[in-house]
Amino acid sequence: MKRITKWGKLYKTRNDSDSSSVLENFNGKLPMLPLEVLEEILLNVHPHQVVCVCRLVCHEWKEVVDSDSLWRERCRREGYQTYDATKLPEDWRLFYFLCKKRRNLIKNPGAEDKFNGWQIMKNGGDQWNIESGDLNNTATKYFVTSYATCMKSQLIDLEEEGYRPSLMDAFQPAIVISDWYAPRWDCGSEYEICVELLNQKKKPIRKFSPDAVIFQQWNDQKWNQMTHVFKNYGPGVRYIRFIHGGKDTQFWAGWYGIRVTNSSVEICPSVDR
């Protein structure tokens, strides 16, 4: 028959006497396991369950869950490595979860889904357009500007993306920005980018806003990467606003302005870059 215990588990037993015998012999304590056996068990449990459930079982389990060795081994098995092999994480558990969460927080970075995910701020000239091309085999489409300023933006809500305020305030993980841009060879153009870290009221705490990049006519048409890393930015960061765009500098009708694609915003372990 089937029997339900007070722990909510459903067991199939041969008879009531067998079940009673098991319950009578259970004294409410878990058997002691060698630490290496317990660690191996925990390495095969979902990491969030390890922290939220297994850690609460008893003092011994808590010590193993809080140990560097458990999370260092998880990193090794899942291929998470420090960018600089000479620098080791101060907190292996934090390093593991930041690696596991790491992804591009920009939606539709390479025009795969037209302009979905982007807010058009300025749509000058013949407005934004999308063209096809190739960027080192990583992008097949890009956004193109026109003869008057074209700018677009995204607002990233960090808590919605899984980065709690307590994490951002206490550890201030590195925020890595990347953007690819290129001119046409036959027309001069201008590229602009501005990335802001915002507080709960969406007021800037930190800002990356370099001078505009100007390309002359008859250039090499090379793709360029703009990068920046925010570190030690202080508590209170709740949103990231990403803005980029530009124009052509010769006022030509059509789409001869700067091209942009593969925009990226990532939350990274500080020792990763």
N, C-alpha and C positions, 0 to 999 in steps of 0.2 A: 504494500500500500504506500501512498504518498503521505508525507508528514511535513508540516511547516513548523519550524522552530521560531523562537521569539526574535531571532536575528533576521527573519524574513527570507531565509534560504529554503529551497524546496528540495527535499531529500527523498529518495526512494529506498525504503527499508524492507527487509524480508518479513519482519513481524514486530509487534510492539515491544517484546522483551529485548530484542536486539537494540532497538532504539533507546529504551530505558537504560540499558547497560552502558551505552555510550555516554548518555547524559550524566549518569551517576559517576562515571570515572572522570568526567571533565571538571576540572577544578577552577576554570576561569583563567588559567595561565597558559600562555603559548610555550611550546617546548623551546629550549635554548638551541640555537643553531650556530655552528662555527661562522665567524664573521665573513670568511671568504665565500661560504655557501649563501649566506643572506645577501651579500653584495651581488652575487651572480643572479639570484632570484630578482632583486630589485632592478638589475640591468635589463631584465626582460619584461618589465612592467612599464606601461606608458608613463613618461616623465611627469606629467601633471598629476597622475594618480600617486606617484611616488611622493611628491611634495604634499599634496592635499589630503591623502588618505594614509599611506604607509607610515609617514612621519609621525602620525598621531597614535600608532599602535602601542608603543612602549618606549621607555628611555633608550634601550639598546638600539631599536630601529631608528629612532631620531638621530642618534649619534652617527649611524652609518649614512643616513640620508644627508646629514649635514657635512659629511666628510669630503675633503677634496678628492680623495682617491676614487670615489664612486663617479663623480662628474668628469674627472680627468679621463677615466676609462670610457665613459659614454662618448666623450669628444673623440677619443682615439678610434672607437668602433664606428662612429658615424662620419669620420673624416673631417672633423672641425679642427683646424690648425691656426696657430697665431701667424700673423703676417711676418713678424720678426721672430725667428726661432730663439733668439737670445732673451726675449722678454716673455715671461710667463704671466698668466692672469693672476690677479690677486684673489679673485673669487671665481672658481671653476664652474660653479653652478650658474652664476650670472652669465659667464662667458658662453656656456652651453645653450642657455635659453635665448640669448641674443643671436647666436649663430642659427639656432633652429627657427627663430621668427624672421630672420633676415630675408627681405624680399624688396622688390621695387614698389614703393608706395604711390608712384605716379600711375594713374589709370590711362590706358591707351597712349603709351609714350611714343609710338611710331606710326601713328595715323592708320592703324589696322582697322579701326572702327570709326572712320571719318573724324568728326570733332567731338564725339561723345566723351564726357569726362572733363572737357575743357570749357572754361568761360572766356568768351571773346571780349577783350577789353577795348581794343582798338581794331578797326577793320577798314583801314584806309586804302586809297587807290582802288584797284580792282578786287580788293578784299583777299582774305586768306584763301589758299588753294592747296590741293594735295596732288603730288606727282609721284611717279614710280622711279626707282633707281636702285642702287646697290651701295651699301655702306659696310665694307669689310665682311660681307656675308652675314651681317647681323640685322640689317633692316632693308626692306624692299620698297618702303614708302617714306615720304617725308612731307612736312608742312612747308609751304612756300609763301613768302611775303610779296607785297606789291610795291608800287612807287610812292606810297605814303605809309606812315607807321602802322604796322600790324602787331598787336600784342595779345597774348592769351595767358591764362593762369589756371592753377589748381590750388584748392585749399585742402590740406590734409589734416584730418582730426585724429590725433595720435591715440586717444583713448578708444575711439572706434576701431582703430587698427590693432588694438591689443596692447598698447603701451600705456600702462597705468600711470597716473600722476606721481604716485609714490616712487615708482621705478625711475621716471624721468628726473625727479627732484633729487633723489638720493644718489643715483649713479651717473647721471648725465652722460649717457652713452654717446659715442661719436655719431654725428649726422653727416653722411657723405652725399654730396651733390655732384651730379655729372650731367652734361648736356653736349650733344654733337651738333655742329653747325658748319655750313659751307657756302661759299658764294658761287655765282655763275662765273665762268671764265671771261665772258664778253661784256660784263656790266659790273660797275662798282656797287658795293652794298655795305650795310651796317647791321651789326648784331648787338643785342642787349639782353642782359639777364639780371634778375633781382630775386633773391631768396631771403625770406624773413622768417624768423622764429617768433611766434606770437604767444602772448599769455591768454588767460581765460577770456579776457575782454577783447581779444584779437588786436592787441596793441603790440608793436614790435619790441622784442627784448634784444635780439641781435639781427644784423642784416649783412648780407653779402651782395654788393652792388658795384662791380668793377666798371671802369670806363668802357664806353661802347667800343667795339672792335670794328675798325674800318678796313674794307678791302678795296683796292684800286681796280679799275678796269684792266683786262688782259692779265689776270692772275692765274695761279696754277690750279684753281678750283678744288683744292685739297679739303678733305673733311678734317675738322679740328675738334678737340675735346676740351670743354671748360669744366674744371673740377674745383671743389672747395670742401673742406672738412670743418664743421663746427665742433669745438671742444670747450669744456669748462665754461659753458654759457650761463650757468646759474640756474636756480630753481624757477619754476613757473611756466616752462614751455609746454603748451597744450596743442598748438597748431603749427603747421608749416605752410607758408604761402610761396608758391613757385611761379615766377613770371618770366616769360621770355618772348623774343620777337625781333623785329627790325624792319628794314625797308631796302629798296635800291636807292642809290645816290644820284641817279641820272634822270629820274622822273620819266621812265619808259613805261608806256602802257603795257599791261599784262603782268606776268609774274617773273620778274628778273631780280627780285630781292633775295635776302638771305634765306637759306633753307635750314630747317631744324628737325631733329628726330632723336629717338632713343634717350629721351630725358629720364633722369633717375634720381630718386631720393631714397636712401637706405639708412636704417638705424643699425650701427655696427658696434661690436666690442671695441673698446678703445685701443687694445693691443693689436687689433687686426690691421690697422692702417696707421 
